[in-house]
Amino acid sequence: MRRSQGSNGQKLSPAARHKAANAPIAVGVLLASALIGYFRSMAMAIEILRNTSTEWKTCDESTTLNITYALMPWKEKPGSLEVQQNWRTIERETQARTRTMIDTFFKKLESGPQTAKDYCAQMHGLRESATLSVQQTFADAAQVNALVAQEAAQGARDLAKVQFGCTLILASTGCILAMAAQCPRYWRRPTSA
């Protein structure tokens, strides 16, 4: 069958011949776009993992908390575990890694389709692993922050107990002093005459 004829043997119009001639190019562009998106997603997952870290931030905003924890040196100041990500670096490194991965893919493709398929499977596994690791980092930070919140609540209860104890001691001391002021003769020492 010639290119100028359709599948049923009829002659194709010039517009139809143009479409038919450019169909492989359109498919190639679509495949290239999908390939770039596929490798970009893998590169981004890897770069997010590489540029994600956690940092402990101590809470220093409250003067009351600072004084309280200065009086209780056995307690550490409260804070939170923050997940840090540098998105400018992630974007820049993702672009570079995507180019490298596509170049590597085409080099593997020269060795045969199975080699290229194995490379894609390996990169897919890296993406899955990186995604799970980043998710675990966020989950760990949330768990640590929940434990810190529980510890802070326990610290508040302990502080309330200390405050109650201090209030009782001050009240008792006040009562004793008031009784002493009202009954001075009972507190005097007998004098020897």
SULNOR-V464998 format. One record per pair of residues at least 12 apart in sequence whose ideal C-beta (glycine too) atoms are under 7 Angstrom apart, sorted by the first residue. I is the first residue (numbers start at 1). J is the second residue. If there is no record, write none. Layout:
I J
I J
This chain:
3 17
3 20
4 17
35 102
36 98
36 102
39 98
39 101
39 102
39 105
40 94
40 98
41 127
42 101
42 123
42 124
42 126
42 127
43 94
43 97
43 98
43 101
44 94
45 127
45 130
45 131
46 97
46 126
46 130
47 90
47 93
47 94
47 97
48 85
48 90
48 130
48 134
49 130
49 133
49 134
51 85
51 86
51 89
51 90
52 83
52 85
52 134
52 137
53 84
54 81
54 82
54 83
54 84
54 137
54 141
55 82
55 84
56 79
56 81
57 79
57 80
57 82
58 77
58 79
59 77
59 78
59 79
65 78
68 159
75 155
78 148
78 152
79 148
80 145
80 148
81 141
81 144
81 145
83 137
83 138
83 141
101 123
104 119
105 119
